[in-house]
């Protein structure tokens, strides 16, 4: 991997691109690892990583490293991930976009804001399915938790998620934990905001087109309707993921209480910008969600 490609993933993360997918990880202090240490952490984290290997270069021998402490290549089976460990915080603007409105407690957000180092994980393997690529990246994040990983950050989704919650508890299997993780936990962002000229609030997702799904949006009366919107979006994404069907303009669904129809964003709704976006509005007839 060319070093500038890793930098491009770090600095222009919000630009929607089909590949490579990437996540970032925040740490309380800079890490300094050997290849054997990183390999050991990976292999201890889950049986599927029993054959994982890692190699590292130090920033001292990497030209124009720009506070890059180490550059690692991790691989197993058909997967390859490049990991850049930076001895500096994430850019403040990106931190604000991904942490401030994330759906976890303020104490963890304070720890995230106080981080002094971060890593960028870029998928470079042979897996073609975007959701599987994200799963591989999340598996590496889980392996980094014992090293102090605070939160996993998805700049493309403008969101972040507690790194510890990506690990398996006693009796659980890591693959099952990641397979059942709601898309809006980390892989797709969930944003709530007010817009001048509109009453109530708008709710939308970010980053779903990277998973070959449309982003979703809804105009609601107040923040109290957010849990219902989150559940609706979650069920719609689950239906698309499990069936392979992709909802589009003109389709209709039924959440058990209200029938909804999908439409495209209107010209004045520029705040719903996305490569693929559909807006939910109440309708009389629809198909029932699971």
N, C-alpha and C positions, 0 to 999 in steps of 0.2 A: 504493500500500500504506500502511495506517495504521501509524505507528511502533509502537504497542502490539502489533500483530500480529507484528512481527519480534521484539519482546521476548518475546512468548508462546512463539514457536518456540524462543527461546534458553533460557528459564527452565523450561519444562515439556516439554522435549524427550522425556522418557521415556514420556509418555502416548501410547499407540498411537492414531493418528488416520489416516484414509485420506488426508488431505491437509491442508496442503501438506507434501510431503516436504522435508527439509532436511539439509544437512551443515554441519560447521564446519571451520575451518582454523586451525591454530596457526602463529604467526609469532614469530621471535626478538625483534622490535621493532615498534612501530607503523608502519603505512604511511601515506603521504600521496600520493595520486595525483590526476592530472587526468583528465578524461574522455577526452582524446586518448591519454594513456598507457595507460589501461586498455583502450580500444578497440584500440590497437596490439598490446598483449600478446595479446588474444584472437585477433585476425586472424592473428598470426604463428604461433599454436600449431597450427592445422590448417586445411586448405582449406575445411572445412564452416563455419568461422567467418569466412570472407572478408567477409561482409556484416554481421558483428556490430557492434553499436553500444552505447555506454554513456553514461549521464548520471549526474552525482553532485551530491549536496547535502552541505555540510559540517555537522558537528555544531554549529557556532556559530549556525546559523540554524534548527536543529531544536529545537523545545521539548521539555524533559524528555529530552534526548539521553542522559543517564546514561552518559557516557564513550563515546558513539558518535561516532567521529571523522568518518566519512563514511557516507553511505547511497547506494548505487548501484543503478541499474536497468540490466540488461543484456538485450538482446533480439536475436534473429535468427530468421528463418522463423517458426514457430509457437511458439517458446520465449521465455519471459520469466523472468528470475531476479532477485530482489532480494538485494543483498549489503550487509550491514552490517559495516563495519570498526570494531572496538572497540579503544580504546587502553587495554586492561586484559586481564589473563589470564582464561581461562575459569574459572567457579566451581570451587573445589577439589574438591567432591564429584563433580561431573561428570567432572573430569579423572581422578580415581581410578577411577571406574567404567569409563571408556573406554580408558585407557592402560595401567593396571597389569597387566591380564591379556591384553592384545593379543598377537598372534602375530608380534612382530618383536623385534629385539635390544635389549638393555638400554641400549646407548649412545644409540640413537635415542630410547628412552623418557626418558632423562635430558635430552636436548635438548627433548623435548616438555614435560616438567615445568618446564623453565627458561623457557618462552615468556613473553613480556610483553604479547602482543596476539593477538587472534583475529578471525576473520570468520565470519559466519553467512550461508549461502547457502540461500535459500528458493525453491523452484520455484513460479512463478505463471503458467505458460504454458498452452497448450491441449492439450498431450500428455496422454492419459488413462492410458497404460500406466505403472504405477509404476516398473518396471525401466528404462524409457526415460527417465523423469524423473531417476532416480538417475544414469543415464549422462550426461545433460546437466550435472548438478551436478558430476560427476567430471571432465568435460571442462573446466569452468571452474577446478577445482582444479589440473588439469594446467597451465593457462595461468598460474597464480599461482606455480608452482614457481620460475621465475627471480626472483621477488620475495622468495624466502626461505621459502615454505611448507614446514613441517616434516612435519606429518602431517594427514591428513583424518580427521575425527572423525564418527562416526555415533551420536549419543546414543540414538536409538531402538533400535539394535542393541547398545548398550553395548560398542562396539568402535571401533577406529581402525586406520589403515593408512598406510604411508609415502607421502607425497605424490609423491615422485620416482618411485615404482613405478607411478603412474598415467600417466606420460608414455611416449611412444614412443621406442625406441632407433633408431639409424640403420638404415634398411631396413624398419622397422616402420610400420604405420599406426595412428594413435591410435584410430580407430573399432574396429579389430580387437582392439587391446589391451584396450579397455574391454568389448567384446562377449564376449571369452573370459575375462574376469576372474572367478574363482570367486565365487559369491555371498557366501561366508563370508570373503572378503578384506575387504570393507567394508560391503556392503549388508545382511548378516545376521551377527549376532554368534555366537561360539562360546565357551561358558563351561564351565569345569571346576571342581567344588567338592565339598567334603565336607558331609555333613548328619548332625547328631547323631542317633544311633539306627540309622544305616545303616553297614555296612562298605563299603569301597571308595569309589569316587567317582561322582558324577553328572555327566553331560555333557549340555548342552542348547544350543539356539540361541535367539536373541532377535531379534525384528523381522521374521521371515518373514511374519506376517500382513499387513504393509504391502505385500507383494508378492503378495497373494492366495494365499499358501501357508501350510501349517501349520508351526509350530515343531516341532522334533524333539528327543527326549530319549532317553537310554540310561543304564542303571546298569551300571557296569563294576567290575572287581576292583581296578584301580590305574591310575595315570597312564600306564603303559606302553601301555595300550590306546587312548590318545587318538588316535594317528595313524590307527588302523584306524577309529575312530568318525568322525574328520574325513573320511576317504575315503568312508565309507558315506554320511554326510550329504551330502557333495558330489555323489555319484552320484544320490542320491534327489532332491536339488534340481534337478540337471541333467535328470533324467528328467521331472520335473514341468514345468520350464521349456520343454523341447523338445516335449513331447507335449500339454501343456495339461491333462493328467490331474492331479487332486489326490488324493493318498492320504488315507485316512480310517480310522477305527476299523474293525477287522476285515480290512483288506487285508493281504496278505502279500508279501514280497520275498525273494529269494535272492541273497546276495552272492558266491556261488561256493563258499563253505565252510559257511555256516550259513544256515538259513531263519529269517526273522524275521516276526513279526506285529506289527501296530499296535494299540494300545489307548489309551483315554483315561486321563488322570492319575487316580489314586485320590484320595479325599477328603483323606487325610493328606499327600498330596504337594503341599502348597501352594507349595513352592519351584519348582514347574513352572507357575506361573501364567502364562497367556497367553490372548489372545482365541481362538486355535486352537492346540492342542497335541496331538501324538500321540507315544506312547512305544513304542520298539522293544523287543521281547522275543523270545528264541529260540523257534522253532516248527519243526515238521517239514516243512511244505510251503509253498512260496512261488514267486513268479515271479523269474526271474534278472534282476539289474540289469545295465545295459550296462557 
